[in-house]
Amino acid sequence: MDKQSCQSSGRCLQAAPEVFAWDADRLAHALPQAREWPEARLVAIARDCPAMAIVLVDDAGSEVDPYA
Ligand code: SF4
């Protein structure tokens, strides 16, 4: 998660409140259980983020481009 880019739209929390939460500054962050979620669902949520603030990383630690 690129918290500095988060615009606090709340879209990710609406889509997956089990996976995303607000911090004290009302910036979204991903919870550890995000690792258990299907990649396709996380990709869809990342694409819906107006700030492109959701950074997806695969098991090898490489960044996943949600628009690829
Ligand atoms: S969808 Fe993006 S901009 Fe909106 S709260 Fe989540 S991370 Fe922040």
Residues whose N, C-alpha, C, O or C-beta is under 5 A from the ligand:
A	BS01	SF4	C6 Q7 S8 S9 G10 R11 C12 A28 C49 P50 A51 A53 I54
